[in-house]
Amino acid sequence: MAFLTVNNGPESGRRYDLVGNPIVLGRHPDCNVIIDVGAVSRHHAQVVAERDRFLIEDLNSRNGTFVNEQPVSGRQALNHGDRVRVCDITFTFQNPKATGLIGGVGGAGGGVLEDASGFATLLVDDDDQTVGSTVMSRLDVSLKSSSVKLTASPEAKLRAILEISQSLGRALALDDVLPKLLDGLFKIFVQADRGFIVLREGEHLAPRWTKVRRESDDDTIRISRTICNQAMETKEAILSADAASDQRFEMSQSIADFRIRSMMCAPLIDSQGVAFGVLQIDTLDQRHRFQKEDLEVLVAVATQAAIAIDNAKLHDQSLRQRELERDLELAHQVQRGFLPTGKPQLAGYSFYDYYAPAAYVGGDYYDYVALPDGRTAVLVADVVGHGVAAALMMAKLSSEARISLARGDSPASAVTHLNERLCESQTDRFVTFVMVVLEPVSGDVTVVNAGHMCPIVRRKSGELEEPGDPEVGLPLGVMDGLQYQQVTFNLGVGELLVMYTDGVNESMDLAGEFFGIERIRRRIQEIAQVTLLGETIMDDVHLFVGRAQPNDDMCLVCLGRE
């Protein structure tokens, strides 16, 4: 998979996989790669995939886009290793397929994996039948051992701690921590030829970063899965002073191909005592093989590295959470755009509405639609469930409802057409929906109900009615071919009507008790003024819920004839 790696700035080390087409870079929150720098245009540049190539294009930005410090004009092909600069922020483009490296998923049988450093690595299983390993030393690094007693020289330990501390001091992103860690080890162990970090991802081990002493060593690197698993399972660091003659490595391609003379492998253990990866280095130099004191230093480094990697993972999770919250906040703003910005201005009538999603976005919906003949339709709906999926369905319902009202000869035919449209979308979600169409001069109200709670009408005498109960049809999107029915009644002067979703009556307190419809009915009987009624009902709900978290979206609409 091709990707961009951030080289500098607050997100240094972060990797952006080029999934999707195009990938837009810019300052706007809806960009795929958000660059929060004032000089960056809202939509600055984009990367476009064409067959096996990736092309970059400047989107008429103010300050231009540069590849290898050359300005981009039109669409320009990106090559593996190219440096892309947007204002002061630089990225490195990496495309493993272009270099002949093969991407895959590491399983029990091994697979070529391209790690974040751009190397292709292969986890291979050694022959488990081999016995009599000549592993020279082991060191227990599990939490159950009270301490690791080191005999390495104080100078070596101090140098290791200083090198790694300085390297990791300001590293936050995981793909920034890992290379700094290996860079520090290569300064400590000058004889090291290769180093790599393998981390557990789900059920499998995956190489995350590789470093070689010589830049020409860019062939596929083979890693012994058996040794990695052994170090993690036993929580012991392993030293083989003579890997070429070690029976455990007898069948290992990594030893044969690279003529490895000595290797060290230390497990990475988190604060809960769980091994989540390994840190390994090896050398071809038979004159300077690793010794026991070297293993002790590696263990000290691995202990510190595990903390740094844990912190980096938490930082990465925090960044992803912040990005998700930013996306959800934008989605919240977009969804509010589907709802009415004001109430109908009808002489002799007053309106009240309340809408609150349980999370950032929700599946409840209401709308006021002015019809060409002077009537006004009031719609209330509840998409099954809540959250992002329900919000997307709500957005579709909003547009389809207006189209259906424009095409329908009657309220019932409009809802029938709306049901057909939602059934065609073939989603697994349905919608309870109720619509009243008000003729303001006469006060006639027509109700069409698709599986929703009936509107509650308060007569001037205080008596309550729920018109249209026998005519209630199935929710929208359940079955096509349905014919919905309508019922008409008159709303007299001093009378009002209330529509709501089940998030209101099913609001729960900390004890798990529902607010209930009876509390709503009681308030409707007591209060004849629309705005006061709506505000009182919602005040009652919030007081009842108290400190309990909302369990569903809430919507309430009241209208009355003054």
Solvent accessible surface area in square Angstrom, and as a share of the most:
residue,aa,sasa,rsa
1,M,105,0.47
2,A,6,0.04
3,F,0,0.00
4,L,1,0.00
5,T,19,0.11
6,V,8,0.04
7,N,50,0.26
8,N,57,0.29
9,G,39,0.37
10,P,125,0.78
11,E,39,0.17
12,S,32,0.21
13,G,7,0.07
14,R,45,0.17
15,R,72,0.26
16,Y,24,0.09
17,D,62,0.32
18,L,13,0.06
19,V,97,0.56
20,G,52,0.50
21,N,92,0.47
22,P,60,0.37
23,I,7,0.04
24,V,27,0.15
25,L,0,0.00
26,G,0,0.00
27,R,82,0.30
28,H,34,0.15
29,P,49,0.31
30,D,84,0.44
31,C,10,0.06
32,N,75,0.38
33,V,2,0.01
34,I,22,0.11
35,I,8,0.04
36,D,118,0.61
37,V,44,0.26
38,G,60,0.58
39,A,46,0.36
40,V,0,0.00
41,S,14,0.09
42,R,129,0.47
43,H,77,0.35
44,H,0,0.00
45,A,0,0.00
46,Q,24,0.11
47,V,3,0.02
48,V,13,0.08
49,A,34,0.26
50,E,64,0.29
51,R,244,0.89
52,D,128,0.66
53,R,129,0.47
54,F,35,0.15
55,L,11,0.05
56,I,0,0.00
57,E,41,0.18
58,D,31,0.16
59,L,52,0.26
60,N,150,0.77
61,S,17,0.11
62,R,160,0.58
63,N,74,0.38
64,G,21,0.20
65,T,2,0.01
66,F,43,0.18
67,V,4,0.02
68,N,77,0.40
69,E,105,0.47
70,Q,115,0.51
71,P,88,0.55
72,V,15,0.09
73,S,98,0.63
74,G,52,0.50
75,R,118,0.43
76,Q,58,0.26
77,A,41,0.32
78,L,13,0.06
79,N,100,0.51
80,H,68,0.30
81,G,39,0.37
82,D,15,0.08
83,R,121,0.44
84,V,1,0.00
85,R,60,0.22
86,V,0,0.00
87,C,13,0.08
88,D,112,0.58
89,I,18,0.09
90,T,19,0.11
91,F,2,0.01
92,T,25,0.15
93,F,1,0.00
94,Q,23,0.10
95,N,11,0.05
96,P,3,0.02
97,K,153,0.65
98,A,71,0.55
99,T,61,0.35
100,G,59,0.56
101,L,30,0.15
102,I,116,0.59
103,G,45,0.43
104,G,42,0.41
105,V,125,0.72
106,G,5,0.05
107,G,22,0.21
108,A,87,0.67
109,G,73,0.70
110,G,24,0.23
111,G,17,0.16
112,V,36,0.21
113,L,19,0.09
114,E,26,0.12
115,D,3,0.02
116,A,6,0.05
117,S,25,0.16
118,G,14,0.13
119,F,35,0.15
120,A,1,0.01
121,T,0,0.00
122,L,34,0.17
123,L,0,0.00
124,V,29,0.17
125,D,78,0.41
126,D,7,0.04
127,D,51,0.27
128,D,108,0.56
129,Q,154,0.68
130,T,21,0.12
131,V,113,0.65
132,G,49,0.48
133,S,41,0.26
134,T,58,0.34
135,V,27,0.16
136,M,121,0.54
137,S,17,0.11
138,R,104,0.38
139,L,28,0.14
140,D,52,0.27
141,V,23,0.13
142,S,9,0.06
143,L,109,0.54
144,K,177,0.75
145,S,33,0.22
146,S,119,0.77
147,S,72,0.46
148,V,52,0.30
149,K,171,0.72
150,L,49,0.24
151,T,108,0.63
152,A,6,0.04
153,S,53,0.34
154,P,96,0.61
155,E,125,0.56
156,A,22,0.17
157,K,52,0.22
158,L,104,0.52
159,R,119,0.43
160,A,1,0.00
161,I,85,0.43
162,L,85,0.42
163,E,41,0.18
164,I,0,0.00
165,S,42,0.27
166,Q,138,0.61
167,S,24,0.16
168,L,18,0.09
169,G,60,0.58
170,R,226,0.82
171,A,12,0.09
172,L,101,0.50
173,A,6,0.05
174,L,12,0.06
175,D,16,0.08
176,D,26,0.14
177,V,1,0.01
178,L,0,0.00
179,P,26,0.16
180,K,70,0.30
181,L,0,0.00
182,L,0,0.00
183,D,57,0.30
184,G,0,0.00
185,L,0,0.00
186,F,7,0.03
187,K,123,0.52
188,I,9,0.05
189,F,7,0.03
190,V,114,0.66
191,Q,33,0.15
192,A,0,0.00
193,D,12,0.06
194,R,4,0.02
195,G,0,0.00
196,F,0,0.00
197,I,0,0.00
198,V,0,0.00
199,L,3,0.01
200,R,96,0.35
201,E,86,0.39
202,G,65,0.62
203,E,149,0.67
204,H,78,0.35
205,L,9,0.04
206,A,17,0.13
207,P,5,0.03
208,R,51,0.19
209,W,38,0.13
210,T,2,0.01
211,K,56,0.24
212,V,11,0.06
213,R,91,0.33
214,R,114,0.42
215,E,154,0.69
216,S,88,0.57
217,D,35,0.18
218,D,88,0.46
219,D,100,0.52
220,T,39,0.23
221,I,1,0.00
222,R,63,0.23
223,I,2,0.01
224,S,8,0.05
225,R,21,0.08
226,T,24,0.14
227,I,1,0.00
228,C,0,0.00
229,N,43,0.22
230,Q,35,0.16
231,A,0,0.00
232,M,9,0.04
233,E,140,0.63
234,T,66,0.38
235,K,57,0.24
236,E,43,0.19
237,A,0,0.00
238,I,0,0.00
239,L,4,0.02
240,S,0,0.00
241,A,19,0.15
242,D,42,0.22
243,A,0,0.00
244,A,55,0.43
245,S,68,0.44
246,D,1,0.01
247,Q,79,0.35
248,R,50,0.18
249,F,6,0.03
250,E,117,0.53
251,M,118,0.53
252,S,3,0.02
253,Q,91,0.41
254,S,5,0.03
255,I,19,0.10
256,A,71,0.55
257,D,63,0.32
258,F,30,0.13
259,R,153,0.56
260,I,3,0.01
261,R,72,0.26
262,S,0,0.00
263,M,5,0.02
264,M,0,0.00
265,C,0,0.00
266,A,1,0.00
267,P,4,0.03
268,L,0,0.00
269,I,24,0.12
270,D,32,0.16
271,S,90,0.58
272,Q,146,0.65
273,G,7,0.07
274,V,85,0.49
275,A,13,0.10
276,F,19,0.08
277,G,0,0.00
278,V,0,0.00
279,L,0,0.00
280,Q,11,0.05
281,I,0,0.00
282,D,0,0.00
283,T,0,0.00
284,L,41,0.20
285,D,41,0.21
286,Q,101,0.45
287,R,197,0.72
288,H,103,0.46
289,R,69,0.25
290,F,0,0.00
291,Q,89,0.40
292,K,109,0.46
293,E,80,0.36
294,D,28,0.14
295,L,1,0.01
296,E,3,0.01
297,V,4,0.02
298,L,0,0.00
299,V,4,0.02
300,A,28,0.22
301,V,3,0.02
302,A,4,0.03
303,T,81,0.47
304,Q,54,0.24
305,A,0,0.00
306,A,2,0.01
307,I,106,0.54
308,A,17,0.13
309,I,0,0.00
310,D,39,0.20
311,N,86,0.44
312,A,2,0.01
313,K,60,0.25
314,L,113,0.56
315,H,45,0.20
316,D,28,0.14
317,Q,95,0.42
318,S,65,0.42
319,L,16,0.08
320,R,136,0.50
321,Q,91,0.41
322,R,144,0.53
323,E,42,0.19
324,L,91,0.45
325,E,68,0.31
326,R,87,0.32
327,D,61,0.32
328,L,36,0.18
329,E,71,0.32
330,L,52,0.26
331,A,37,0.29
332,H,48,0.21
333,Q,105,0.47
334,V,85,0.49
335,Q,8,0.03
336,R,104,0.38
337,G,61,0.58
338,F,73,0.31
339,L,7,0.03
340,P,32,0.20
341,T,145,0.84
342,G,46,0.44
343,K,85,0.36
344,P,25,0.16
345,Q,168,0.75
346,L,38,0.19
347,A,103,0.80
348,G,38,0.37
349,Y,17,0.06
350,S,22,0.14
351,F,12,0.05
352,Y,24,0.09
353,D,29,0.15
354,Y,52,0.20
355,Y,19,0.07
356,A,26,0.20
357,P,24,0.15
358,A,28,0.21
359,A,62,0.48
360,Y,81,0.31
361,V,5,0.03
362,G,0,0.00
363,G,0,0.00
364,D,0,0.00
365,Y,0,0.00
366,Y,9,0.04
367,D,3,0.02
368,Y,20,0.08
369,V,11,0.06
370,A,90,0.69
371,L,22,0.11
372,P,140,0.88
373,D,92,0.48
374,G,44,0.42
375,R,65,0.24
376,T,7,0.04
377,A,0,0.00
378,V,0,0.00
379,L,1,0.00
380,V,0,0.00
381,A,0,0.00
382,D,15,0.08
383,V,0,0.00
384,V,59,0.34
385,G,37,0.36
386,H,88,0.39
387,G,16,0.16
388,V,79,0.46
389,A,46,0.35
390,A,0,0.00
391,A,12,0.09
392,L,125,0.62
393,M,11,0.05
394,M,0,0.00
395,A,24,0.18
396,K,66,0.28
397,L,0,0.00
398,S,8,0.05
399,S,57,0.37
400,E,11,0.05
401,A,2,0.01
402,R,111,0.41
403,I,86,0.44
404,S,1,0.01
405,L,20,0.10
406,A,84,0.65
407,R,160,0.59
408,G,25,0.24
409,D,142,0.74
410,S,38,0.25
411,P,9,0.06
412,A,13,0.10
413,S,42,0.27
414,A,4,0.03
415,V,2,0.01
416,T,15,0.09
417,H,40,0.18
418,L,2,0.01
419,N,0,0.00
420,E,52,0.23
421,R,89,0.32
422,L,3,0.02
423,C,27,0.16
424,E,112,0.50
425,S,39,0.25
426,Q,164,0.73
427,T,66,0.38
428,D,137,0.71
429,R,66,0.24
430,F,79,0.33
431,V,0,0.00
432,T,28,0.16
433,F,2,0.01
434,V,1,0.00
435,M,2,0.01
436,V,1,0.00
437,V,3,0.02
438,L,1,0.00
439,E,52,0.24
440,P,29,0.18
441,V,127,0.73
442,S,50,0.32
443,G,0,0.00
444,D,56,0.29
445,V,1,0.00
446,T,16,0.09
447,V,2,0.01
448,V,1,0.00
449,N,4,0.02
450,A,0,0.00
451,G,28,0.27
452,H,11,0.05
453,M,53,0.24
454,C,11,0.07
455,P,1,0.00
456,I,0,0.00
457,V,0,0.00
458,R,25,0.09
459,R,44,0.16
460,K,141,0.60
461,S,97,0.62
462,G,14,0.14
463,E,104,0.47
464,L,40,0.20
465,E,62,0.28
466,E,65,0.29
467,P,21,0.13
468,G,7,0.07
469,D,89,0.46
470,P,121,0.76
471,E,46,0.21
472,V,51,0.29
473,G,25,0.24
474,L,80,0.40
475,P,25,0.16
476,L,0,0.00
477,G,19,0.19
478,V,74,0.43
479,M,102,0.45
480,D,88,0.46
481,G,56,0.54
482,L,39,0.20
483,Q,145,0.64
484,Y,15,0.06
485,Q,112,0.50
486,Q,72,0.32
487,V,40,0.23
488,T,75,0.44
489,F,27,0.11
490,N,67,0.34
491,L,0,0.00
492,G,18,0.17
493,V,85,0.49
494,G,28,0.27
495,E,21,0.09
496,L,2,0.01
497,L,1,0.00
498,V,0,0.00
499,M,1,0.01
500,Y,6,0.02
501,T,0,0.00
502,D,38,0.20
503,G,1,0.01
504,V,0,0.00
505,N,14,0.07
506,E,70,0.31
507,S,5,0.03
508,M,63,0.28
509,D,30,0.15
510,L,121,0.60
511,A,95,0.74
512,G,41,0.39
513,E,90,0.41
514,F,107,0.44
515,F,4,0.02
516,G,23,0.22
517,I,48,0.24
518,E,107,0.48
519,R,78,0.28
520,I,1,0.00
521,R,67,0.24
522,R,126,0.46
523,R,78,0.28
524,I,0,0.00
525,Q,93,0.41
526,E,101,0.45
527,I,24,0.12
528,A,59,0.46
529,Q,93,0.42
530,V,6,0.03
531,T,55,0.32
532,L,96,0.48
533,L,0,0.00
534,G,0,0.00
535,E,84,0.38
536,T,22,0.13
537,I,1,0.00
538,M,5,0.02
539,D,91,0.47
540,D,30,0.16
541,V,0,0.00
542,H,84,0.37
543,L,151,0.75
544,F,38,0.16
545,V,17,0.10
546,G,52,0.50
547,R,206,0.75
548,A,17,0.13
549,Q,152,0.68
550,P,71,0.45
551,N,56,0.29
552,D,28,0.14
553,D,0,0.00
554,M,16,0.07
555,C,0,0.00
556,L,0,0.00
557,V,0,0.00
558,C,0,0.00
559,L,1,0.00
560,G,2,0.02
561,R,48,0.17
562,E,124,0.55
